[in-house]
Structures are given as C-alpha cells and as structure tokens.
Amino acid sequence: MVWKQRRVTCGWLAAASVLTLVACGGNSATPTSHGSSAPGGSATASGVETNPGGDIPDSQAFVTFSDPAGQFTVTVPEGWAQTSTGTTTLFSDKYNSIALNTVAAVVAPTVESARSVELPKIQTTATGFSAGKVASASRHAGTAVVLTYQAHSAPNAVTGKVAVEAVERYEFWRAGHEVVLTLSAPVGSDNVDPWRKVTDSFAWRG
C-alpha cells in the first residue's frame, strides 16, 4: 500500500483545531506539554457547515500503519490522505481525521492531569471549544486516558466554512513514551465502531 503523502509545516497543522495540541507538543505530565499554537485564521468568518456528514461507511477498508520510529502500529482507513511533520502523522478525509503524535514522557498521564492541565490548554487554543469528559479506557494496548470535547475544524478551503467536530483524544503511555491518538468527525457522525476499531488496534512494538 502506497500512501498519498506530503510534508506540511507545524503552522498548517495548528490551523486544524483537533491538531492544535498534538502537532507541536509534548506531554502534560512533563514540563514540555502539548503545543501552544493557536488555530490559524478566523474559523467562523463564513459560518458553520450544516450537517456536513462524517459517517465512515461500513465498506471502508483498513490498513496497518507502522510508526517510522518503530514504536507502534495502528489500523487506519485505507485511502485517506496522509500528511506528516516531525513526530506527528495525520490521516484525513474531508472533515474526518486521525492524528498520531509521539512524545517523550517521564510519567504516565492521568485523568487528573488531563482534566487540570490539558483541557484548559485545549480551551485556550481551539475555536468553538466545548468540554466533554475525561476518563480512562481499556484497550488492547492497555489503559489509556481519554479526553472528549467539541471544537471547530479548520475552514474549508473552498467555502471557508467550518464544521463542529466531536473529538476523542486517547493518550497511551509505556516506559517513557507517550502516543496521543486523536480522532475527530463532525458532531452527529456515527463512527463508534470505526473509532473503536482504530483505538483497539493500537499496539506497542518491541
């Protein structure tokens, strides 16, 4: 499988609210926490998309992505555009996206650190922010800290409009390494099964 890949800058990634805190940052449990870049442009200048739709079809095929650094593998939808910068890799299709960011982390993130440190940072950098829940979740790779919230997408390149997105941010940690797996889709999308497939597929290597 050959991915459609192009290099992008950290500033471009910061324009997408879901990537604001994964494109350029570290871990809330360390002094270098998830980025500080603000979303680019005026996200609401041309309004909000009405029912943009984001359901991943039942027929969607999935393939395995292997981290170039050899730390993990994860299953992602086949055919989605892939962009990367530094330690961040983004897979996207219209308003749907899956972002992966690897950072060094001395200690594991906790529900409390996510609630007290990371959510406030997201609130100050993501447009249209609305807090959800912070909890732990059991996946095949172990227990992850999960943050949910809503935020505006980057403006559509053609219409200038944004979509209100539901975001799920999973933080996996092992032996000084953290992988932040962020999934986003327009609010109302029925992606429970695909998102579970992706997050359950995450596996540490070595």
Backbone torsions as a table, in degrees:
resi	resn	phi	psi	omega
1	MET	NA	125.9	178.1
2	VAL	-106.3	119.5	-178.9
3	TRP	-78.9	145.9	166.8
4	LYS	-75.7	111.7	-171.3
5	GLN	-130.8	141.7	173.2
6	ARG	-147.1	150.1	179.8
7	ARG	-82.6	142.3	177.8
8	VAL	-134.6	162.1	-179.3
9	THR	-92.0	162.2	179.2
10	CYS	-60.9	-34.7	179.9
11	GLY	-63.0	-38.5	178.5
12	TRP	-64.2	-43.6	-179.6
13	LEU	-64.4	-35.7	-178.3
14	ALA	-65.1	-21.1	179.5
15	ALA	-67.5	-25.6	176.2
16	ALA	-88.5	120.4	-172.7
17	SER	-59.8	-33.2	-178.8
18	VAL	-65.6	-23.0	-177.9
19	LEU	-101.3	1.5	-176.3
20	THR	-53.2	-40.2	-175.5
21	LEU	-102.7	4.8	178.3
22	VAL	-116.5	-16.7	-173.4
23	ALA	-74.5	-31.8	-169.6
24	CYS	-133.8	18.7	-168.8
25	GLY	-129.0	-169.2	-178.5
26	GLY	-121.2	-136.2	-170.4
27	ASN	-118.8	140.3	-179.6
28	SER	-62.9	-21.8	-177.7
29	ALA	-84.2	-0.8	179.1
30	THR	-125.8	168.6	178.6
31	PRO	-62.3	-24.9	178.1
32	THR	-97.1	93.4	-175.8
33	SER	-97.2	169.9	-172.3
34	HIS	-55.1	120.2	-177.9
35	GLY	0.8	173.9	-179.0
36	SER	-137.1	12.3	-178.6
37	SER	-74.3	136.1	178.4
38	ALA	-87.5	152.9	178.5
39	PRO	-59.6	141.9	-177.6
40	GLY	-82.4	150.9	173.7
41	GLY	71.8	-175.7	177.9
42	SER	-101.4	103.3	-171.1
43	ALA	-64.4	-25.2	-175.2
44	THR	-110.7	15.2	-175.8
45	ALA	-57.7	-39.3	-177.2
46	SER	-110.8	13.3	176.1
47	GLY	96.2	-177.1	-176.9
48	VAL	-111.9	137.2	177.5
49	GLU	-59.8	141.7	176.3
50	THR	-97.4	115.8	179.2
51	ASN	47.1	60.5	-177.7
52	PRO	-66.4	-22.0	178.7
53	GLY	77.8	137.1	-179.9
54	GLY	-155.3	14.6	179.4
55	ASP	-63.6	129.5	173.7
56	ILE	-82.7	124.8	-174.0
57	PRO	-65.1	152.9	178.9
58	ASP	-61.5	-25.0	-178.1
59	SER	-82.6	-2.5	-177.2
60	GLN	-60.1	129.2	175.7
61	ALA	-89.0	151.9	179.6
62	PHE	-124.2	149.8	178.0
63	VAL	-132.9	163.2	-178.5
64	THR	-92.5	128.0	174.0
65	PHE	-102.1	131.1	178.2
66	SER	-108.0	125.6	177.8
67	ASP	-57.2	127.3	-179.5
68	PRO	-56.1	-28.2	179.3
69	ALA	-81.2	-4.9	176.9
70	GLY	77.7	20.6	-177.0
71	GLN	-91.4	-28.0	-175.3
72	PHE	-157.7	167.8	170.1
73	THR	-130.1	157.3	178.1
74	VAL	-157.5	148.4	178.8
75	THR	-90.4	132.1	-179.4
76	VAL	-133.0	159.1	-179.8
77	PRO	-62.6	135.3	178.8
78	GLU	-71.1	139.8	174.8
79	GLY	90.5	-9.1	177.3
80	TRP	-70.9	146.9	178.8
81	ALA	-66.6	139.6	179.6
82	GLN	-115.3	128.8	173.8
83	THR	-128.3	154.9	-178.6
84	SER	-150.1	151.0	172.3
85	THR	-154.0	128.5	-178.8
86	GLY	56.3	-124.9	-179.3
87	THR	-96.2	10.4	-178.4
88	THR	-107.5	131.3	175.2
89	THR	-123.3	133.8	-177.7
90	LEU	-122.0	131.7	171.6
91	PHE	-113.3	131.0	-174.5
92	SER	-144.6	151.7	175.5
93	ASP	-150.4	108.7	-173.7
94	LYS	55.0	-122.0	-178.3
95	TYR	-91.8	0.5	177.6
96	ASN	-89.9	143.5	177.7
97	SER	-154.7	154.5	173.1
98	ILE	-131.6	120.7	-179.2
99	ALA	-115.5	140.1	179.2
100	LEU	-126.2	127.1	-180.0
101	ASN	-134.5	129.9	-179.0
102	THR	-109.5	130.1	-179.3
103	VAL	-139.0	157.5	172.7
104	ALA	-80.2	138.3	-178.6
105	ALA	-147.1	118.6	-176.6
106	VAL	-65.3	-41.3	-179.6
107	VAL	-124.8	160.0	-179.1
108	ALA	-73.6	145.8	173.7
109	PRO	-67.5	155.0	177.7
110	THR	-128.4	166.2	176.4
111	VAL	-58.7	-40.6	-178.9
112	GLU	-66.7	-44.5	-179.7
113	SER	-65.9	-35.7	178.0
114	ALA	-66.6	-41.1	-178.4
115	ARG	-71.3	-39.9	-173.4
116	SER	-89.4	-24.0	-175.6
117	VAL	-113.0	-50.7	-170.7
118	GLU	-78.4	-44.5	179.0
119	LEU	-58.4	-43.9	176.6
120	PRO	-60.4	-35.4	177.8
121	LYS	-66.9	-42.4	178.0
122	ILE	-60.8	-41.4	-178.6
123	GLN	-60.6	-35.2	-177.7
124	THR	-82.9	-13.7	-176.2
125	THR	-115.2	-22.0	-178.0
126	ALA	-97.6	133.3	177.2
127	THR	-79.4	148.2	178.9
128	GLY	66.9	27.1	-174.0
129	PHE	-68.5	137.6	172.8
130	SER	-143.0	118.9	-174.0
131	ALA	-68.8	146.7	174.6
132	GLY	-116.8	-126.8	-177.2
133	LYS	-112.7	156.2	170.8
134	VAL	-124.6	127.2	-176.3
135	ALA	-156.3	177.9	172.9
136	SER	-106.0	152.3	-179.1
137	ALA	-139.6	140.5	179.1
138	SER	-91.4	124.4	176.3
139	ARG	-128.8	171.8	-176.5
140	HIS	-59.4	-30.3	-179.6
141	ALA	-82.0	-6.3	-178.5
142	GLY	126.8	-164.1	-179.0
143	THR	-85.4	132.6	177.8
144	ALA	-118.8	151.7	170.7
145	VAL	-89.0	131.8	-175.4
146	VAL	-122.1	126.8	173.9
147	LEU	-112.6	134.6	174.5
148	THR	-121.7	144.6	178.5
149	TYR	-165.9	172.8	174.2
150	GLN	-117.0	148.0	178.9
151	ALA	-160.3	164.7	177.9
152	HIS	-80.1	145.0	172.9
153	SER	-74.9	174.7	168.7
154	ALA	-66.9	151.3	179.2
155	PRO	-60.5	141.3	175.0
156	ASN	-61.6	134.9	-175.6
157	ALA	-63.7	-25.4	-177.5
158	VAL	-95.2	-49.6	-173.9
159	THR	-92.4	-20.3	-175.7
160	GLY	77.7	-0.8	-179.2
161	LYS	-85.4	162.5	177.5
162	VAL	-117.4	162.8	172.7
163	ALA	-112.2	144.3	172.5
164	VAL	-82.2	119.2	-173.0
165	GLU	-111.5	144.6	171.0
166	ALA	-93.7	128.4	-174.2
167	VAL	-119.0	134.9	173.0
168	GLU	-120.8	122.1	-176.5
169	ARG	-117.0	112.8	-179.3
170	TYR	-103.1	133.3	179.0
171	GLU	-117.9	110.4	178.0
172	PHE	-101.8	140.6	-177.6
173	TRP	-137.5	141.1	173.2
174	ARG	-158.0	125.1	170.3
175	ALA	47.3	51.6	175.4
176	GLY	85.0	5.6	179.8
177	HIS	-124.6	135.4	177.0
178	GLU	-123.3	136.8	173.1
179	VAL	-117.7	123.6	177.8
180	VAL	-100.2	118.7	-178.9
181	LEU	-111.3	110.0	-174.3
182	THR	-114.4	123.2	-179.3
183	LEU	-114.9	136.6	179.6
184	SER	-142.6	148.3	178.4
185	ALA	-159.0	156.7	178.3
186	PRO	-54.8	141.3	178.3
187	VAL	-54.7	134.4	-179.7
188	GLY	98.0	-9.9	178.3
189	SER	-68.3	144.3	179.4
190	ASP	-100.9	82.9	-177.8
191	ASN	-119.5	25.2	-178.3
192	VAL	-57.3	-49.2	-177.5
193	ASP	-67.8	-47.3	178.3
194	PRO	-61.4	-41.7	-179.6
195	TRP	-65.9	-36.0	177.0
196	ARG	-66.7	-39.7	178.3
197	LYS	-59.8	-44.2	-179.2
198	VAL	-66.4	-50.4	-175.5
199	THR	-68.9	-32.0	176.9
200	ASP	-73.5	-22.5	-178.2
201	SER	-79.6	-17.6	-177.8
202	PHE	-58.6	131.5	-178.6
203	ALA	-144.6	134.5	175.2
204	TRP	-73.5	148.0	177.6
205	ARG	-108.5	147.0	176.9
206	GLY	79.2	NA	NA
